[in-house]
Amino acid sequence: MPDAARTPCRTPAEGRDGVTNIPTWKFDLLRQTILDELATGECRWSDLTDKIRARLSAADLERIGKLGWHVVTVKLEMEVRGDIRRTTTGSPQILTLN
């Protein structure tokens, strides 16, 4: 059985050039859910995982596994791609669509 497609996820942090590969279906699902959430307005980073959890079905949550880790990974790649941006430089981190 061939391996499932994977999406490389990078980080916007300078000096960190590692790549984490996650299953593409997880990336696509979480990316779209983050975009849907941010379409309603800006969001504090500390609230994002809970808001994403509320938008996903129990079956999807079970299939994803560690939701917080995956949300961080997808969010960072979305920043690199320019899909979303941080509107603050300190704490709290506020996210918005780009």
Secondary structure by P-SEA (a helix, b strand, c coil): ccccbbbbbbbccccccbbbbccaaaaaaaaaaaaaaaccccccccaaaaaaaaaccaaaaaaacaaaaaaaaaaaaaaaaccccccccccccccccc
